[in-house]
Amino acid sequence: MSSHKYIEIEQQEEGVLVHFTCRRIIDRSIVEDLAQELYALIEKRGILKIVLSFHGVEFLSTAALNRLIILERKVRKANGVLVLSSMCQQIHTVFTITKLDEVFNIRFDDEETLACIS
């Protein structure tokens, strides 16, 4: 595991599995810090295969959704792979209503997700 403030990183053979340490990603300062931690995976560490596990996350703000869109663009520009997994039904519904399920590769569990990025 890594020593970030808002994420924990598990190095896997296929890429990295990122777990959020916050259940409710709504506070603006948390969203900004979290975004910087995620962007650094690509920009500073050169990680191109990322699975974001939403296990335990109950709520995302609109600002958090925006930062995820930016992350997806950064990963795509670097020819990487970003997959979202283990969302609760409430968060998945938000992605569906906003049509972000058409932008992101969303899987239902971490194991299935890790297999799809290998």
Buried (B, 14 or more C-beta within 10 A) or exposed (E): EEEBEBBBBBEBEBBBBBBBBBEEBBBEEBBEBBBBBBBEBBEEEEBBBBBBBBEEBEBBBEBBBEBBBEBBEBBEEBEBBBBBBBBEEEBBEBBEEEEBBEBBBBBEEBEEBBEBBE
